[in-house]
């Protein structure tokens, strides 16, 4: 097994683009890509102030750690240093009033509701 290193400070933020999904004000840095599925289960997301991601389901669950700022996962308010585990089948939207950076581990593709 080869080690994978992602030097996130050397990466540029790229706009998050998902067909048919409103992602204005959200940027991404891919930390790891699963070669078998060709998707990125480990990412950094940056939300500009007022940015949101629509209500969605997590078939494989999710882990989120807030590196900077504040964010709401559904009704749950998280701040810098907070961790959230969403179990498989968990549903929520995401919104940041003032902006944030989040480390996300999402084992399976989300389903927009």
KOLDRENFI-247421 format. One record per residue: residue in three letters; x, y, z of N, C-alpha, C, O, CB in turn. Coordinates in steps of 0.05 Angstrom, whole numbers, padded with zeros to 5 digits, always signed. Glycine has a CB too. Example, Ala and Ser with C-alpha at 12.3 -4.5 7.8 and 13.67 -1.06 7.14 Angstrom:
REM residues 2
ALA+00264-00114+00156+00246-00090+00156+00264-00066+00156+00285-00066+00169+00226-00089+00181;SER+00257-00045+00142+00273-00021+00143+00258+00001+00157+00268+00023+00161+00282-00012+00114;
REM end
This chain:
REM residues 113
UNK+00017-00024+00000+00000+00000+00000+00018+00025+00000+00036+00027+00017-00019+00000+00024;UNK+00012+00043-00018+00028+00068-00020+00015+00089-00003-00010+00092-00001+00029+00077-00049;UNK+00031+00104+00011+00022+00127+00026+00012+00149+00006+00024+00152-00015+00043+00138+00045;UNK-00009+00163+00014-00018+00185-00002-00016+00210+00014-00026+00211+00037-00048+00181-00012;UNK-00003+00230+00004+00000+00255+00018-00013+00277+00001-00008+00280-00023+00030+00262+00023;UNK-00030+00293+00014-00042+00316+00001-00033+00341+00016-00038+00344+00039-00074+00314+00002;UNK-00018+00358+00001-00009+00383+00013-00029+00404+00007-00027+00420-00012+00020+00390+00002;UNK-00049+00405+00025-00073+00423+00019-00066+00452+00018-00079+00467+00004-00093+00419+00041;UNK-00045+00461+00032-00037+00489+00030-00025+00496+00003-00024+00519-00005-00017+00496+00052;UNK-00017+00476-00012-00006+00480-00039-00027+00478-00061-00022+00484-00084+00016+00460-00045;UNK-00051+00469-00053-00073+00466-00073-00090+00492-00075-00093+00506-00055-00091+00442-00064;UNK-00100+00496-00098-00118+00519-00102-00147+00509-00097-00154+00487-00102-00116+00530-00132;UNK-00163+00527-00085-00191+00521-00082-00204+00522-00110-00198+00540-00126-00205+00542-00063;UNK-00221+00502-00115-00236+00501-00141-00266+00502-00135-00275+00491-00115-00228+00475-00156;UNK-00281+00516-00152-00310+00516-00148-00321+00488-00147-00314+00471-00164-00324+00533-00170;UNK-00339+00483-00128-00353+00457-00127-00374+00457-00149-00391+00475-00150-00366+00452-00099;UNK-00373+00438-00167-00391+00437-00190-00405+00409-00189-00392+00389-00191-00377+00441-00217;UNK-00431+00410-00185-00447+00385-00186-00471+00391-00204-00487+00410-00199-00456+00376-00157;UNK-00475+00375-00224-00496+00380-00244-00523+00380-00230-00530+00362-00215-00496+00358-00265;UNK-00538+00402-00235-00565+00405-00224-00567+00413-00195-00588+00413-00183-00580+00379-00228;UNK-00544+00419-00182-00543+00426-00154-00532+00455-00151-00512+00462-00163-00526+00406-00138;UNK-00546+00471-00135-00537+00499-00130-00513+00498-00111-00516+00491-00087-00561+00516-00118;UNK-00490+00505-00121-00465+00504-00105-00450+00530-00104-00426+00531-00098-00447+00482-00115;UNK-00464+00552-00111-00450+00578-00112-00439+00584-00084-00452+00580-00064-00470+00601-00120;UNK-00414+00594-00084-00401+00602-00059-00388+00578-00044-00379+00582-00021-00421+00615-00041;UNK-00387+00555-00057-00374+00532-00044-00351+00523-00061-00353+00520-00086-00395+00508-00041;UNK-00328+00520-00048-00303+00511-00062-00293+00485-00050-00300+00479-00027-00281+00533-00060;UNK-00277+00471-00065-00268+00444-00057-00238+00441-00061-00226+00452-00079-00283+00423-00072;UNK-00226+00425-00043-00199+00414-00047-00202+00384-00043-00211+00375-00022-00178+00427-00027;UNK-00194+00368-00062-00195+00339-00060-00170+00329-00046-00148+00334-00056-00198+00326-00089;UNK-00174+00315-00024-00151+00304-00009-00145+00276-00016-00122+00267-00014-00157+00306+00021;UNK-00165+00261-00024-00161+00233-00032-00182+00224-00052-00205+00232-00049-00161+00214-00007;UNK-00174+00209-00072-00192+00198-00092-00191+00168-00091-00170+00156-00090-00185+00209-00120;UNK-00215+00156-00090-00217+00127-00091-00215+00118-00120-00232+00124-00136-00244+00117-00078;UNK-00194+00104-00126-00189+00096-00154-00211+00077-00165-00217+00078-00188-00162+00082-00156;UNK-00222+00060-00148-00243+00041-00156-00268+00056-00165-00280+00048-00185-00249+00021-00134;UNK-00276+00076-00150-00301+00090-00156-00297+00116-00171-00316+00128-00181-00316+00096-00130;UNK-00272+00125-00172-00265+00151-00185-00279+00175-00172-00285+00195-00185-00273+00150-00215;UNK-00284+00173-00146-00296+00195-00131-00278+00202-00107-00261+00186-00099-00325+00189-00122;UNK-00283+00225-00096-00266+00235-00074-00281+00232-00048-00299+00249-00042-00258+00264-00079;UNK-00274+00213-00031-00288+00210-00005-00277+00228+00016-00291+00233+00037-00286+00181+00004;UNK-00253+00240+00012-00242+00257+00032-00235+00284+00019-00219+00286+00001-00216+00245+00045;UNK-00249+00305+00029-00247+00331+00017-00247+00353+00038-00254+00349+00061-00270+00336-00002;UNK-00238+00377+00029-00242+00401+00044-00262+00417+00029-00260+00420+00004-00215+00417+00048;UNK-00282+00428+00043-00301+00447+00030-00299+00474+00044-00297+00475+00069-00330+00436+00032;UNK-00300+00495+00028-00300+00522+00039-00327+00535+00030-00333+00536+00007-00276+00539+00028;UNK-00342+00544+00050-00367+00558+00045-00362+00588+00049-00352+00596+00071-00390+00548+00064;UNK-00368+00604+00029-00368+00633+00033-00392+00641+00050-00410+00625+00054-00369+00648+00005;UNK-00391+00664+00062-00414+00673+00078-00440+00672+00062-00442+00682+00040-00409+00702+00088;UNK-00460+00659+00074-00486+00656+00062-00489+00633+00043-00511+00628+00032-00492+00681+00047;UNK-00468+00617+00038-00470+00594+00020-00485+00571+00033-00484+00567+00058-00441+00585+00011;UNK-00498+00555+00016-00513+00532+00026-00511+00509+00007-00506+00513-00017-00542+00540+00032;UNK-00516+00485+00017-00517+00460+00001-00544+00448+00008-00552+00446+00031-00493+00440+00007;UNK-00559+00439-00013-00587+00431-00008-00590+00405+00009-00570+00391+00013-00600+00426-00035;UNK-00614+00400+00017-00621+00377+00033-00612+00352+00018-00618+00349-00006-00651+00376+00040;UNK-00599+00333+00032-00588+00310+00019-00587+00286+00039-00587+00290+00063-00561+00315+00006;UNK-00585+00262+00027-00583+00237+00043-00554+00227+00041-00541+00230+00020-00603+00216+00032;UNK-00545+00215+00063-00519+00202+00063-00522+00172+00066-00523+00162+00088-00502+00213+00087;UNK-00523+00157+00043-00526+00128+00044-00503+00115+00060-00508+00094+00072-00527+00117+00016;UNK-00479+00126+00059-00456+00114+00073-00448+00129+00097-00426+00123+00108-00433+00111+00054;UNK-00464+00148+00106-00456+00164+00129-00437+00186+00121-00431+00190+00098-00444+00147+00151;UNK-00427+00201+00142-00410+00224+00137-00395+00231+00163-00407+00228+00185-00425+00248+00126;UNK-00371+00241+00160-00357+00252+00183-00349+00281+00175-00340+00285+00152-00332+00236+00191;UNK-00353+00300+00193-00346+00328+00187-00332+00340+00211-00340+00336+00234-00372+00344+00181;UNK-00310+00354+00205-00295+00369+00225-00292+00397+00216-00281+00402+00195-00267+00355+00231;UNK-00301+00416+00232-00300+00445+00225-00272+00456+00232-00265+00457+00255-00322+00461+00240;UNK-00257+00463+00211-00230+00474+00215-00231+00504+00221-00214+00514+00236-00214+00468+00190;UNK-00250+00518+00208-00252+00547+00212-00281+00555+00209-00296+00543+00193-00235+00562+00190;UNK-00290+00574+00225-00316+00586+00222-00339+00572+00235-00335+00557+00254-00321+00589+00193;UNK-00362+00576+00224-00387+00564+00235-00404+00553+00212-00403+00564+00190-00403+00584+00252;UNK-00420+00533+00218-00437+00520+00197-00460+00506+00211-00458+00496+00234-00420+00501+00180;UNK-00482+00505+00197-00505+00490+00207-00509+00465+00189-00510+00467+00164-00531+00507+00207;UNK-00511+00442+00202-00519+00417+00188-00547+00412+00197-00552+00402+00219-00499+00393+00195;UNK-00567+00419+00180-00595+00419+00189-00598+00438+00212-00589+00461+00211-00604+00390+00197;UNK-00610+00429+00235-00614+00446+00258-00589+00448+00276-00589+00463+00296-00637+00437+00274;UNK-00568+00433+00270-00545+00431+00288-00524+00451+00281-00513+00452+00259-00533+00403+00287;UNK-00518+00469+00300-00497+00490+00297-00470+00478+00305-00467+00467+00326-00504+00515+00314;UNK-00450+00481+00287-00423+00473+00292-00404+00497+00289-00409+00514+00273-00414+00450+00274;UNK-00383+00497+00306-00363+00518+00305-00336+00506+00303-00332+00482+00304-00366+00536+00330;UNK-00315+00523+00299-00288+00514+00297-00281+00493+00318-00286+00497+00342-00268+00538+00299;UNK-00271+00470+00309-00263+00449+00328-00284+00428+00332-00279+00408+00345-00255+00461+00353;UNK-00309+00433+00323-00331+00414+00327-00330+00391+00306-00322+00395+00283-00358+00428+00326;UNK-00339+00367+00315-00340+00343+00298-00368+00334+00297-00383+00335+00317-00321+00321+00309;UNK-00377+00324+00273-00404+00314+00269-00402+00287+00255-00388+00284+00235-00422+00333+00253;UNK-00415+00267+00266-00419+00241+00252-00447+00239+00244-00466+00240+00261-00410+00217+00271;UNK-00452+00235+00218-00479+00230+00207-00480+00200+00201-00464+00191+00184-00485+00248+00182;UNK-00498+00185+00213-00499+00156+00208-00510+00151+00179-00523+00169+00168-00517+00142+00228;UNK-00506+00127+00168-00517+00120+00142-00547+00125+00142-00561+00118+00161-00511+00091+00135;UNK-00556+00138+00121-00584+00145+00118-00591+00172+00131-00614+00181+00129-00601+00124+00131;UNK-00572+00186+00143-00576+00212+00155-00581+00233+00133-00569+00232+00112-00552+00220+00172;UNK-00599+00252+00139-00606+00272+00120-00603+00300+00132-00609+00304+00156-00635+00268+00109;UNK-00594+00319+00116-00592+00347+00126-00584+00365+00102-00576+00356+00081-00571+00349+00148;UNK-00588+00391+00107-00577+00411+00089-00553+00424+00103-00549+00418+00127-00599+00433+00081;UNK-00538+00441+00090-00515+00454+00102-00516+00483+00095-00522+00491+00072-00488+00441+00092;UNK-00511+00500+00115-00511+00529+00111-00491+00542+00129-00489+00535+00153-00540+00540+00116;UNK-00476+00562+00119-00458+00578+00135-00465+00607+00133-00463+00618+00111-00429+00572+00127;UNK-00472+00619+00155-00479+00648+00155-00454+00665+00150-00455+00685+00136-00492+00655+00181;UNK-00431+00657+00163-00407+00674+00162-00384+00662+00146-00364+00676+00142-00398+00680+00190;UNK-00387+00637+00137-00366+00623+00123-00352+00603+00140-00351+00605+00165-00346+00643+00112;UNK-00340+00583+00127-00326+00561+00142-00309+00545+00123-00311+00547+00099-00347+00543+00156;UNK-00291+00529+00136-00276+00508+00122-00281+00482+00137-00278+00481+00162-00245+00515+00120;UNK-00289+00461+00123-00296+00435+00135-00280+00413+00122-00278+00411+00098-00326+00430+00133;UNK-00270+00395+00139-00259+00369+00130-00282+00349+00129-00295+00345+00150-00235+00360+00148;UNK-00287+00337+00106-00309+00318+00103-00298+00291+00094-00281+00289+00076-00330+00328+00084;UNK-00309+00270+00106-00305+00242+00097-00332+00231+00090-00349+00227+00108-00290+00225+00119;UNK-00337+00226+00065-00363+00218+00054-00358+00192+00038-00352+00194+00014-00377+00240+00037;UNK-00362+00169+00051-00355+00143+00037-00371+00137+00012-00361+00123-00006-00358+00121+00056;UNK-00396+00146+00010-00413+00141-00013-00424+00168-00023-00428+00186-00007-00435+00121-00007;UNK-00430+00169-00049-00442+00193-00061-00468+00200-00047-00484+00183-00041-00447+00189-00091;UNK-00472+00226-00042-00497+00235-00030-00519+00235-00050-00514+00236-00074-00494+00264-00017;UNK-00544+00234-00040-00568+00235-00057-00583+00261-00051-00592+00265-00028-00586+00210-00053;UNK-00585+00279-00070-00600+00304-00066-00629+00297-00063-00640+00281-00079-00595+00324-00090;UNK-00643+00309-00044-00671+00304-00039-00689+00325-00051-00713+00324-00048-00676+00301-00008;
REM end
